[in-house]
Amino acid sequence: MALVVDRRLVVDEAHQRAKRIVEALQDPDSTSGRGSAVVREVARRLSRLAGKDAAPLVAARLRGGAPLENDWARTPTQPTILTSTVDQVGSRLLFRGYGVSDRMKPVHAGLLGSDSLILLDEAHLSEPFRQTLQAVRDIGGARIKTALLTATPGVEGARHLALTERDRAHPVLARRIGARKPATLRKVANADAFAEAALRMMRDFHAAGVEAPAVAVVVNRIAIARAVFDAIKEADSSRAQRMIGRSRDVDRRRIDASLAPFRTGASREGVEPLFVVATQCLEVGADLDFDGFVSQAASLDALRQRFGRLNRSGERTHCEGAVLALRDDLASRSDDPVYGDRIRATWEALQDITADGVVDFGSDALERTLQASGAEAAALSAPKADAPVVMPAYLDLWSHTSPVPAADPEVDLFLHGAEHSAPEVTLVWRGDIDAGDLQGEREDVLTTRLTLMRRARPRRWRSPSGPRGHGWLGAAGAAMSPTHRPGRSSRARIDVAVACSAGPGPMPPAPGSLTPRTSGRATWWWCRRSTAAATTMAGRRRRRRVSGTSRTRRQDRTEDAATRFG
């Protein structure tokens, strides 16, 4: 089973929960309470599948920026919970596993493509991957079951999981879905209004005696987020946290620690008030409970996700929200790069359902209001990218793993769509690099070289003087290779190559001294090709290796004779 979500923070939190499940199943006798009998029975059944001396369940995390965990792929009988990003599971499913050796790529594809369950969390963020999963099942014959998990679905599954009356009667759930989340709608002239609204909310909460209030501001642009953050820091001495884009693990841990008292159900005793200024990264994966929430106008699905963090627990007796729209957001020809023309359409729909200038973004309340007004949520949601059409020929090309065909479909397009932006590159320069080295003509040369290296695809190389190279040797070889091909998975390694080559050190060997190391072709595992075909292919590989060795020995003997006899 794999929980796949396109947010690293959610992957980490889900992995911690999976580890607790694993610990409970490894020692089921230590559990107590009403569910102890269920835990023991699940552990017994999973142990029968795992085999003797094997753990009943294994939890593994697959995401960029974290150590690779490949122990889960050692046997197909091991019950496993994977928590992963779209890139890691998607690339493995398509035989192009990022960070996976050529020989293990078909193994990972077989394990994920046969009798597996993929839980696609926040599915509205991963529409291209959902389409590719469907194509892999329909065309490739993969035995995969999928479940879409999202509060704002764009498509309906074959079976719809909804809350029952008994679920709604539960006190905790009833309090959450019935919580009031009033928000005012207002047009503003500039970005200063976001900081002013947040500061006013904080003053109102202090006057009402709210303990350690937290106010969030979510905008659509990084530049606006920075301006709002600076304005709040200058005007108020309360603690403020900025969250924009991806962050390093060390920064993420620091941010998590500062936000821990404001998680749903956490105690705020002795905690300082907090401002949080963020971009869309706060829409999903953040289990935070705010007293006040200021949002820039956006599409309906984005606003519902954002206001899910306002009075999240349903226990806030005093909460307030606001949706502010800039002039450019509502322009007749506005075409936002993220939300398209849906900002203006959503704003007009919300204006029609306001009561005294206020819209209740509570889960049940907003759903009832939209149904009564006849508004279609799908027409007000942000446009989603589509994956290219998966052709049967693409599946056949991907099944060739070693060597990779020259005409290799770019996997990234089928995971994130054609509109997905290129990965960001960070360069860390050595201290002995002079600023003058990056000026004038040298700057143009540097830009050109980085462009070439970004388009390169590192391959594994075997040097005659040593074992197969890794790290920047492989990247340097790819940059010099005349037959390199573009690939998303190569770019992170290229970053390391650039950083290492910025200072003194041994240069890589000349292109002529590097020999590409290749092996045979892999079969398309989850198309269930016959064993006879695989055996035939293995025989061909052996014959090619033998014939290649014979040719090499004949060439050596000929060259030796020419040297001795002139």
Sequence and secondary structure as in RCSB ss.txt:
>XXXX:A:sequence
MALVVDRRLVVDEAHQRAKRIVEALQDPDSTSGRGSAVVREVARRLSRLAGKDAAPLVAARLRGGAPLENDWART
PTQPTILTSTVDQVGSRLLFRGYGVSDRMKPVHAGLLGSDSLILLDEAHLSEPFRQTLQAVRDIGGARIKTALLT
ATPGVEGARHLALTERDRAHPVLARRIGARKPATLRKVANADAFAEAALRMMRDFHAAGVEAPAVAVVVNRIAIA
RAVFDAIKEADSSRAQRMIGRSRDVDRRRIDASLAPFRTGASREGVEPLFVVATQCLEVGADLDFDGFVSQAASL
DALRQRFGRLNRSGERTHCEGAVLALRDDLASRSDDPVYGDRIRATWEALQDITADGVVDFGSDALERTLQASGA
EAAALSAPKADAPVVMPAYLDLWSHTSPVPAADPEVDLFLHGAEHSAPEVTLVWRGDIDAGDLQGEREDVLTTRL
TLMRRARPRRWRSPSGPRGHGWLGAAGAAMSPTHRPGRSSRARIDVAVACSAGPGPMPPAPGSLTPRTSGRATWW
WCRRSTAAATTMAGRRRRRRVSGTSRTRRQDRTEDAATRFG
>XXXX:A:secstr
 EEE S HHHHHHHHHHHHHHHHHHHSGGG  STTHHHHHHHHHHHHHHH TTS S EEEEE TTS    GGGS 
TTS EEEEE HHHHHHHHTT  TT  TTTHHHHHHHHHEEEEEEEETGGG HHHHHHHHHHHHTT  EEEEEEE 
SS SS  SS     HHHHTSHHHHHHHT   EEEEEE SSTHHHHHHHHHHHHHHHHTT SS EEEEE S HHHH
HHHHHHHHHH  SEEEEE S   HHHHHHHHHHHGGGBTT   TT   EEEEE GGGSSS  B BSEEEEE   H
HHHHHHHTTBTTTS  SS EEEEEE TGGG TT  BTTTBTHHHHHHHHHHHH BTTEEE  HHHHHHHHHHHT 
 HHHHS          HHHHHHHT  SS  SS   HHHHHH TT           TT  GGGGSTHHHHHHHHHH
HHHHH     EE TTSSEE THHHHHHHHH TT    GGGHHHHHHHHHHTTSSS     GGG EE        G
GGT  HHHHHHHHHHHHHHHHHHHHHHHHHHHHHHHHHHH 
